[in-house]
Amino acid sequence: MIVDERIAAYIFSLEQEMPEKLSEIEKQALVDYVPIIKKPTQSLLRFMLRSLRPENILEVGAAVGFSSLLMSEYMGEDCHITTIEKMPERIEKAKENITYVGREDKITLIEGDAADVLEQLAAEGRQFDFMFMDAAKGQYINFLPNIMKMLPAGGILISDNVLQDGDVVQSRYGVTRRNRTIHSRMREYLYELTHMKEFDTIVLPIGDGVTLSTRI
Ligand code: SAM
């Protein structure tokens, strides 16, 4: 937690309840230790979707479908979500959850490694005006070239977990050896997002750290 827990709890106490089926899916995911978006990121997505009203959403990292289902709740009538997941047991659960909420016509789940799927979607000339990056943190930087091909001017890229629970501000030696590669790749990713001439990016210390990047 990178924000004071009391402040986070207070802000959360102001939030409205989410629909019951979503709440059930969220609870089950937490019981099963599936890493889903935290409350502040949920609120941010809801707000962004209602403000921007995108037409085509791409999510990288579906897990059990919770964030896609949450986005489908707040997006416009004609909007569609394409989401990518590679772990077979999560794919099965995501399909089950999407059917449970009745969003089969709103959410397309693509099974496979995002590196390959993004390459394919970009080669097909697909465009997405709202992208949510929530997969393996060390890979964000590798996904960026294909993400750029598919994001039109005015489109938005939201990346979750960019502050690694605060670890990203540590020196490379302050993090465990296991996390050092992710640490340096995430720093590289943050540097790219904030210095690329194609993007205007803001880094927000909410949840586990989120960036909002708009394509200029
Ligand atoms: N967005 C989900 C939510 O909030 O409900 C949580 C996503 S979870 C943080 C990250 C997911 O990305 C995991 O289920 C993991 O299997 C998946 N993932 C990681 N690297 C991936 C890759 N290269 N291709 C596809 N999925 C990947």
Boltz pocket constraint, residues with backbone or C-beta under 6 A from the ligand:
constraints:
  - pocket:
      binder: B
      contacts: [[A, 35], [A, 36], [A, 37], [A, 60], [A, 61], [A, 62], [A, 63], [A, 64], [A, 65], [A, 66], [A, 67], [A, 68], [A, 84], [A, 85], [A, 86], [A, 87], [A, 90], [A, 112], [A, 113], [A, 114], [A, 115], [A, 134], [A, 135], [A, 136], [A, 139]]
      max_distance: 6.0
